[in-house]
Amino acid sequence: MLVVRSDGRALFFNAGIFRPAPVSEVTEESFDEHADLNFKDQYVTLQKAPFPS
């Protein structure tokens, strides 16, 4: 994910996991692991990014 502010400053995220499986075989634990790393961690990092308000 690339986030670019209107002033041209940018932050690039390059993390994630991909473990393909049929939906019927995805456990809640596996889904949570994917969501935490692929979405939540990037969101939290963006909140703490060194961009002034």
N, C-alpha and C positions, 0 to 999 in steps of 0.2 A: 504494500500500500504506500502510496506517495501522497503526502499532504503538503500543499503549497499555499502559503498565506498570500494575501493581496500585496504584501510588500516584497514578495519574491523569495522569502526564506522558505526552506523546505525541510521536511523530515521524511525519511524513507524507512519503512519497516520491511524486514525480510525474514520472517519466521512463520512456521506453520507445520502442521503434520497432515498427512493424508494416508489413511488406511482404508481402502475400499472394502466394503462389505455390504451384503444385502440388508435392507432396512430391518428385516425381521431378525437379523442376527446382531444388530447394534445394541449393546447394553447401555443402560443409563450412565454407568461409569465411563464407558468409552465416549459416549456423546458429550458428557461433561468435560472430559479431557480435551476433546477437539474444540469445544466452545471456549474453554478457558485459554488455551494457547492461541487459537486462530482469531479470536475476537476480543475476549476480555483483556488479555495481556497487552494487546496493541492499544486498546482504549485507555487502559491505565497509564501506559507509557506516554501516550499523547497528552493526557492530563498533566503529566509531570515534565513534559518537554520544556526545554529552556527558551520558550517563546514568551516574551513579555505580554501582558494583557493589553 
